[in-house]
Amino acid sequence: MPRLSRRSFLAASAALAVRPAAGAGAATSAEADVVIVGAGAAGIAAARRIAAAGRKFVLLEAADHIGGRCITDMDTFGLPYDRGAHWIHTPDLNPVTKLVPHHGIEVYPAPASQKVRIGRRYAREGELEDFLASQARATRAIADAARKADMACAQALPNDLGDWRPAVEFVLGPFGCGKELAQVSAVDFAKSAERNADAFCRQGFGALIASLAKGIAVKLSTPATAIDTRRNVTVETPKGTIAARAAIVTVSTNAIASGGIKFTPELASRQRDAFAKLSLGSYDHIALEIADNALGFESDDLVFEKAAGSRTAAMLANVSGTQLCLVEVAGAFGRDLAAQGEAAMVDFAADWLVGLYGADVKKAIRRSHATRWNHEPLALGAFSVAAPGWQGARRILMEPVQGAVWFAGEAVHETLWGTVGGAWESGQRAADAVLRRLGGQKEPAPAELEATRKRLPNRQRRRFQATPNITRDEPR
Ligand SMILES: Cc1cc2nc3c(=O)[nH]c(=O)nc-3n(C[C@H](O)[C@H](O)[C@H](O)COP(=O)(O)OP(=O)(O)OC[C@H]3O[C@@H](n4cnc5c(N)ncnc54)[C@H](O)[C@@H]3O)c2cc1C
């Protein structure tokens, strides 16, 4: 099967990178008001905010393309293939959906229902109700437990989930959080905003985010290697040192914890612990092109199985009406499988489908590809989730370092962690805090966020308003 070489992927990705000669607010010298590290969703959102305030920034990106964990690959299948984020969660509230450009980008609602396979047949209505009721009971039990103490979600699960237990554990754990429920903080889980309604972007979620970076200058292939805050801020890169008054760092928790950027003075131990306890889970797409709609799916059908154990997956079929099907593997099983390499992942996906639909499916599989996010050196995993007892780590990362460095990114959001929307909002909030520090912006909360709050249903609004000031200004 033709596979994507790194070279062709990078070439395809570079086509997405928007880098006009002189982007809005971009500093041309080695001095800037703000250095932003990382051009994923959080970095792009921060750069847009800083540019809108008329401040000079330098946006550094280690890769030779923008988007980070939200990138659309047009090369492998000749159609939009989101290698990272694909679901636009709660589109009515998602900060990126209201910014969608009018031309060339189409966002449409995801089907509301899911299918469940029991062996070689679909679950009947009563069985589906049992599955959904088991999920609802498990979710409620975790929320109840979280009100008392921050324990592992697994500890809070009801004992009577019966033979739906493995499927419920997969949906709430690996599929939802990238980790097994034993490794997930009940408070983190309970605080995460409901993600019931979803949307998709026909051109790819990565293409949507790239379209929002239009006019923003990015220094590609320029990793930050060291950040010194002893006197203002200096950021070292292999292409030179940049002096600034503040920095916004949007690099993933695992990439920071692995020591990719040297901080001087060293980060405090509570910050280092926070990065370690918000480690990224494992989540990968095994993308299969299935010819002639051999399995009779509708566009964007989401299929789970009534699993007998943790060796399971989910499938998003006929992505945006195409032949592309994504078999989703996650958690410990997905991590171990991805460690065996792409061929093993594709073999698993094909065998899994044979188990659910019969041997003929193999004949219909054409091209394939599998992501391996744990092995991407600039991410080192999929998305963050707090270890039991460590939900508070997200607030620790909201505190500025030496009054000069702000962290942003999906991990730095209490309710939308693990999502593009959360990364976007955290980038905006960090930018607002920096602008206040630079004297460029008056309080209070950004207008976009206010608009979001007004549209929140009561229950979610309560949660949202309970979120404290995300970035706290502290005197230097
Ligand atoms: C397989 C997968 C599926 C997902 N599915 C969904 C989904 O359906 N919906 C959803 O909302 N979210 C999903 N997510 C999560 C979502 O992709 C992330 O939450 C979001 O994209 C993170 O954005 P970010 O800006 O915080 O970080 P990133 O996107 O990781 O951006 C950080 C940037 O920093 C760069 N960088 C790293 N080190 C350096 C350095 N030293 N110097 C300069 N630059 C550096 C990186 O290259 C990267 O571009 C998924 C993630 C994965 C991996």
The ligand as a Gaussian input file, in Angstrom:
#p B3LYP/6-31G(d) Opt

LIG

0 1
 C       -5.063000      12.161000      17.139000
 C       -5.672000      13.349000      17.833000
 C       -7.035000      13.548000      17.766000
 C       -7.596000      14.667000      18.370000
 N       -8.936000      14.871000      18.218000
 C       -9.452000      16.054000      18.626000
 C      -10.766000      16.398000      18.224000
 O      -11.426000      15.635000      17.517000
 N      -11.247000      17.601000      18.625000
 C      -10.505000      18.487000      19.363000
 O      -10.988000      19.583000      19.679000
 N       -9.237000      18.163000      19.737000
 C       -8.700000      16.987000      19.372000
 N       -7.408000      16.684000      19.659000
 C       -6.658000      17.600000      20.538000
 C       -6.222000      18.856000      19.797000
 O       -5.570000      18.474000      18.608000
 C       -5.269000      19.639000      20.690000
 O       -5.902000      19.890000      21.933000
 C       -4.890000      21.003000      20.094000
 O       -4.645000      20.932000      18.708000
 C       -3.655000      21.495000      20.839000
 O       -3.279000      22.773000      20.382000
 P       -2.089000      23.522000      21.133000
 O       -1.893000      24.809000      20.453000
 O       -2.319000      23.504000      22.598000
 O       -0.813000      22.576000      20.942000
 P       -0.100000      22.074000      19.602000
 O       -1.080000      21.903000      18.532000
 O        0.722000      20.898000      20.002000
 O        0.844000      23.295000      19.204000
 C        2.119000      23.464000      19.775000
 C        3.081000      23.823000      18.663000
 O        4.381000      24.017000      19.240000
 C        5.349000      23.507000      18.342000
 N        6.581000      23.296000      19.102000
 C        6.917000      22.259000      19.907000
 N        8.117000      22.486000      20.469000
 C        8.534000      23.692000      20.024000
 C        9.703000      24.494000      20.267000
 N       10.665000      24.093000      21.092000
 N        9.820000      25.683000      19.627000
 C        8.851000      26.129000      18.768000
 N        7.727000      25.401000      18.511000
 C        7.573000      24.214000      19.142000
 C        4.706000      22.252000      17.795000
 O        5.305000      21.851000      16.593000
 C        3.248000      22.711000      17.635000
 O        3.045000      23.244000      16.328000
 C       -6.796000      15.588000      19.077000
 C       -5.432000      15.379000      19.155000
 C       -4.859000      14.278000      18.534000
 C       -3.369000      14.090000      18.592000

